[in-house]
Amino acid sequence: MRILLVEDNRDILANMADYLEIKGYSVDCAQDGLAGLRLASSEHYDLIVLDIMLPGLDGYTLCRRLREEVRRDTPVIMLTARDQLDDRLEGFRSGADDYLIKPFALSELAARIEAVLRRSQGGGRRRLQVADLDYDLDTLEVTRAGRPLKLNPVGLKLLAVLMQKSPHVLRREVLEEALWGDDCPDSDSLRSHIHQLRQVIDKPFDKPLLHTVHGVGYRLAE
């Protein structure tokens, strides 16, 4: 699941991003309204967490333009320090699906995200799919062509990142950051895990999905 966070407070943004990534979401960030609208218009997201008071373009206007001009129905949770009824009603009128008052607990934000996603997807599971490769993020079950595949925890996390960004190429350093943060074991660790992942998801099948882009990184695609 991909989430876009649009928030100009660096500390709040970093805290939300770290927490949601631990929860298994793929997170992109923007610190002003124009950058947020550009990402929301050009990329696919399952949900947007949107602050109201933003430089460049406020959250109300961003959400309204996303609905009316870009024609995107991506669920939006608005964040604001404003707790007046008129402010909340303005948020819903501009196209928001939910509203969260600052300060808030990160656990509540996660619960709101899960609830909005359930409503938007009709209660379905969080699932990633690339070609015949399927990854259920709720049960951590991975199958290809209906055949169950067994991966270790690092392999599951690596696969999730590659599937969430498919078909884009992910640079080595981006994958290393996603897996280990600033504490990458050594320069060969990623190569080793890529090899193990390839043995599981590609070797038993006719058509490879995991591709090496030499000198750049890796991509998962048909």
Residue pairs with C-beta under 8 A, 6 or more apart in sequence:
1 24
1 25
1 26
1 46
1 47
1 117
1 126
1 137
1 164
2 25
2 26
2 27
2 28
2 43
2 44
2 45
2 46
2 164
3 20
3 25
3 26
3 27
3 28
3 45
3 46
3 47
3 48
3 49
3 113
4 27
4 28
4 29
4 30
4 36
4 39
4 40
4 43
4 45
4 47
4 48
4 49
5 13
5 16
5 17
5 20
5 27
5 28
5 29
5 30
5 48
5 49
6 29
6 30
6 31
6 33
6 35
6 36
6 40
6 48
6 49
6 50
6 51
6 54
6 59
6 62
7 13
7 16
7 29
7 31
7 49
7 51
7 54
7 79
8 31
8 32
8 51
8 53
8 54
8 55
9 51
10 31
12 102
13 29
13 31
15 106
16 27
16 49
16 106
16 109
17 27
17 29
19 106
19 109
19 110
20 27
20 109
20 110
20 113
21 27
21 178
23 110
24 126
24 137
24 160
25 113
26 160
26 161
26 164
26 165
28 39
28 43
28 45
30 36
30 38
30 39
31 55
32 54
32 55
32 56
32 57
33 54
33 55
33 56
33 57
33 58
33 59
33 61
33 62
34 56
34 57
35 56
36 48
36 50
36 54
36 57
36 62
37 57
37 62
37 65
37 66
37 70
39 45
40 48
40 62
40 66
40 70
40 72
40 74
41 66
41 70
41 72
45 74
46 74
46 75
46 117
46 120
47 74
47 75
47 76
47 77
47 113
47 116
47 117
47 120
48 66
48 74
48 75
48 76
48 77
49 76
49 77
49 79
49 109
49 113
50 59
50 62
50 63
50 76
50 77
50 78
50 79
50 96
51 59
51 78
51 79
51 80
52 58
52 59
52 60
52 78
52 79
52 80
52 82
52 87
52 91
53 59
53 80
53 81
54 62
57 65
59 78
59 79
59 80
59 91
59 94
60 90
60 91
60 94
61 94
63 76
63 78
63 91
63 94
63 95
63 96
64 94
64 95
66 72
66 74
66 76
66 95
67 73
67 94
67 95
75 97
75 98
75 116
75 117
75 119
75 120
76 95
76 96
76 97
76 98
77 96
77 97
77 98
77 99
77 100
77 109
77 112
77 113
77 116
78 91
78 96
78 98
78 99
78 100
79 100
79 102
79 104
80 87
80 91
80 99
80 100
80 101
80 102
81 101
81 102
82 88
82 101
83 101
88 99
91 99
92 99
97 116
97 119
97 120
98 112
98 115
98 116
100 108
100 109
100 112
117 126
118 124
125 136
125 137
125 138
125 139
126 136
126 137
126 138
127 134
127 135
127 136
127 137
128 134
128 135
128 137
128 160
128 163
128 164
129 135
129 163
130 163
130 166
130 167
130 209
130 220
130 221
130 222
131 207
131 209
131 221
131 222
132 144
132 145
132 146
133 142
133 143
133 144
133 163
133 201
133 209
133 220
134 142
134 143
134 144
135 141
135 142
135 156
135 159
135 160
135 163
136 142
137 160
140 156
141 148
142 148
142 149
142 150
142 151
142 156
142 159
142 201
143 149
144 201
144 205
145 205
147 204
149 200
149 201
150 200
151 159
151 197
151 200
152 196
154 179
154 193
155 193
155 196
155 197
155 200
157 178
157 179
158 175
158 178
158 179
158 193
158 194
158 197
159 197
159 201
159 220
161 170
161 175
161 178
161 179
162 170
162 175
162 210
162 218
162 219
162 220
163 220
165 220
166 219
166 220
166 221
167 219
167 220
167 221
167 222
168 219
169 213
169 216
169 217
169 218
169 219
170 217
170 218
170 219
171 216
171 217
172 190
172 216
172 217
172 218
174 217
175 190
175 217
175 218
176 184
176 189
176 190
179 190
179 193
180 189
184 190
194 210
194 212
194 218
197 210
198 208
198 210
201 209
201 210
202 208
202 209
202 210
207 222
209 220
209 221
209 222
210 218
210 219
210 220
211 218
211 219
211 220
211 221
212 218
213 219
